[in-house]
Amino acid sequence: MKAKSEDPEVRRLLGVEDEMGKMTRPRRSDWAYNIVKQVGNYGESFERNVGQKTPLGLARGLNELWSKGGLQYAPPVR
């Protein structure tokens, strides 16, 4: 199951709705899904590599989402 989300923007990014793959030729429509599945999202990658439970022990700080006081903002993919 690729996307449990009902959000049409999330479903479009993950290749469940529309034909985004045609706009990003030669990528497949599920290119973003495959990246997130293999690598994780930014927060997961940050925590795994440099986060507070690693030897570096860094807090997200300004790398946090803008909605949580950081600078990370992802513009719509359309």
Contact map, one row per residue, 1 for C-alpha under 8 A:
111100000000000000000000000000000000000000000000000000000000000000000000000000
111100000000010100000000000000001000000000000000000000000000000000000000000000
111110000110010100000000000000000000000000000000000000000000000000000000000000
111111000000000000000000000000000000000000000000000000000000000000000000000000
001111110110000000000000000000000000000000000000000000000000000000000000000000
000111110110000000000000000000000000000000000000000000000000000000000000000000
000011111110000000000000000000000000000000000000000000000000000000000000000000
000011111111000010000000000000000000000000000000000000000000000000000000000000
000000111111100000000000000000000000000000000000000000000000000000000000000100
001011111111110000000000000000000000000000000000000000000000000000000000000000
001011111111111110000000000000000000000000000000000000000000000000000000000000
000000011111111111110000000000000000000000000000000000000000000000000000000000
000000001111111100010000000001011000000000000000000000000000000000000000000010
011000000111111110000000000011111000000000000000000000000000000000000000000000
000000000011111111111000000011111000000000000000000000000000000000000000000000
011000000011111111000000000001000000000000000000000000000000000000000000000000
000000010011011111100000000000000000000000000000000000000000000000000000000000
000000000001001111110000000000000000000000000000000000000000000000000000000000
000000000001001011111110000010000000000000000000000000000000000000000000000000
000000000001101001111111000010000000000000000000000000000000000000000000000000
000000000000001000111111111111100000000000000000000000000000000000000000000000
000000000000000000111111111110000000000000000000000000000000000000000000000000
000000000000000000111111100000000000000000000000000000000000000000000000000000
000000000000000000011111111100000000000000000000000000000000000000000000000000
000000000000000000001111111100000000000000000000000000000000000000000000000000
000000000000000000001101111100000000000000000000000000000000000000000000000000
000000000000000000001101111110100000000000000000000000000000000000000000000000
000000000000000000001101111111100000000000000000000000000000000000000000000000
000000000000011000111100001111110000000000000000000000000000000000000000000000
000000000000111100001000000111111100000000000000000000000000000000000000000000
000000000000011000001000001111111110000000000000000000000000000000000000000000
000000000000111000000000000011111111000000000000000000000000000000000000000000
010000000000111000000000000001111111100000000000000000000000000000000000000000
000000000000000000000000000001111111110000000000000000000000000000000000000000
000000000000000000000000000000111111111100000000000000000000000000000000000000
000000000000000000000000000000011111111110000000000000000000000000000000000000
000000000000000000000000000000001111111100000000000000000000000000000000000000
000000000000000000000000000000000111111100000000000000000000000000000000000000
000000000000000000000000000000000011111110001000000000000000000000000000000000
000000000000000000000000000000000011111111111000000000000000000000000000000000
000000000000000000000000000000000001001111111000000000000000000000000000000000
000000000000000000000000000000000000000111111100000000000000000000000000000000
000000000000000000000000000000000000000111111110000000000000000000000000000000
000000000000000000000000000000000000000111111111000000000000000000000000000000
000000000000000000000000000000000000001111111111100000000000000000000000000000
000000000000000000000000000000000000000001111111111000000001000000000000000000
000000000000000000000000000000000000000000111111111111000000000000000000000000
000000000000000000000000000000000000000000011111111011000000000000000000000000
000000000000000000000000000000000000000000001111111001000000000000000000000000
000000000000000000000000000000000000000000000111111111111100000000000000000000
000000000000000000000000000000000000000000000111111111011111000000000000000000
000000000000000000000000000000000000000000000010011111111110000000000000000000
000000000000000000000000000000000000000000000011011111101000000000000000000000
000000000000000000000000000000000000000000000011111111111100000000000000000000
000000000000000000000000000000000000000000000000010111111000000000000000000000
000000000000000000000000000000000000000000000000011101111100000000000000000000
000000000000000000000000000000000000000000000000011111111110000000000000000000
000000000000000000000000000000000000000000000000011101011111000000000000000000
000000000000000000000000000000000000000000000000001100001111100000000000000000
000000000000000000000000000000000000000000000100001000000111111100000000000000
000000000000000000000000000000000000000000000000000000000011111100000100000000
000000000000000000000000000000000000000000000000000000000001111110001111000000
000000000000000000000000000000000000000000000000000000000001111110000111000000
000000000000000000000000000000000000000000000000000000000001111111011111000000
000000000000000000000000000000000000000000000000000000000000011111111111100000
000000000000000000000000000000000000000000000000000000000000000111111111100000
000000000000000000000000000000000000000000000000000000000000000011111100000000
000000000000000000000000000000000000000000000000000000000000000111111100000000
000000000000000000000000000000000000000000000000000000000000010111111110000000
000000000000000000000000000000000000000000000000000000000000111111111111000000
000000000000000000000000000000000000000000000000000000000000011111001111100000
000000000000000000000000000000000000000000000000000000000000011111000111110000
000000000000000000000000000000000000000000000000000000000000000011000011111000
000000000000000000000000000000000000000000000000000000000000000000000001111100
000000000000000000000000000000000000000000000000000000000000000000000000111110
000000001000000000000000000000000000000000000000000000000000000000000000011111
000000000000100000000000000000000000000000000000000000000000000000000000001111
000000000000000000000000000000000000000000000000000000000000000000000000000111
